[in-house]
């Protein structure tokens, strides 16, 4: 019995439990009964919920950590102990992996004990829906996958130069114009999520104990928004939603007060949709050439006593930080937000390497590790895949990554709150290609962020990867089709 991610403690008993139907015995988690039944129905399939069946006893242990659980499968009953509904939920995900067989009339489960708790609070996956757009059903499908492997943060990248994907009622042109781009063949590509669809995803994720964090890019990567509202740029445009990848010089103007009115209005609406305490503002890859030439930006620098454009970007980020703090939100940005001075409460997402995370925690800020070399899943996963000129990042390589850099003090280590993988979709055109990029690397990711580094075991992990791939194929994850197409075309 090898569970992914590997638990802190796991013991296998010699027998197995045979369950024809089941009943739930719980007092403390009565308000979670619907969630528990839903998960068990998913795990057991056609096995019936019946008051005469085998007992699943669920007990609350307040002394346990928030996401900690203890799961014991006996020959005639199952016991789950946890402090919160999150712990119960994760126990059920482990129970799923202990099933030996399911005939539809009877489930056989390996007897054993699992005692477990996560290594990190932030166990994330980032999905870019701007370069290529994915349906709500597909997003929910990936949330299901995240939950199975105990990931708990969905970072939703919603705005870019190549498309604006979230409805803002005060600025309707962000979806009527900014959500669509003209491609090289003359066709129109794009899409967006209505506010009702956003709410639906957030609610769906919450039932899986996944927190959804929106990303609204600023001050750079904002040409899609400027195509509809050029008055918030330095030059006044005109602009078009971009159909190529890369970095553009046109960004939000830091010198105009109306820019911050515009962004505050957007933040107001986005915050109403996302209850998460976090708000990601991007902050990466912002060229300063327009600011250097803009009289409004230069006047802003003079008025605020700023020495250079890097300090102007820091000033820009701090204005947004103030808006978010008013709403009880914590700002997250890519590691470029360190340039020119770090906002006091900001969380740094370290992507260009590990140095940004190290600098952040030494400054006393929290950091999330997501280095390009180790956790960018837009890299191709297999050596035979030569579709684009990108490095190979195998699931074996992902597994070896340790989010805690060497040389930190114990207090600094505590400020590394976790890690996440990022999937950028410039070169990911279809849903099955997306799943090919994610599976099996998501298995490695789950063990990076859940399992204590000293407790990891690559050989046992490697031995069960094929079993998990087969299981996900049965659930409808279509990652093998794309790989087969690659092999056919070689």
Protein Blocks (a to p, Z undefined) as FASTA:
>chain_A
ZZddddfbdcddfbdcddfbdcdddfklmmmmmmmmmmmmmmnomaccdfkbccdddddd
fkbcfkbccddddfkbccdddfbfklmmmmmmmmmmmpmbdehlaccddedddddddfbf
bdcddddfklpccdfklmmmmmmmmmmnopabdcddfbdfkbcfbdcfklmmlmmmmmpc
cdfkopacdddddfklmmmmmmmmmmnopacddddddfehklmmmmmmmmlpmnopaadd
dfbecddfbdcdfkbmklmmmmmmmmmmmmmmmmcfbdcehjpaiafklmmmmmklmmmm
mmnopablklmmmmmmmmmmmmmmmnopacdddfklmgopaafklccddfkbmklmmmmm
mnopacddddfklmcckbcfbfklckbacddddfklmmmpcfbdghiafklmmmmnbdcd
dddfklmmbfklmmmmmpmklmmmmmmmmpcfklgcfklmmmmmmmmmmmmmmnopaklm
mmmmmmmmZZ
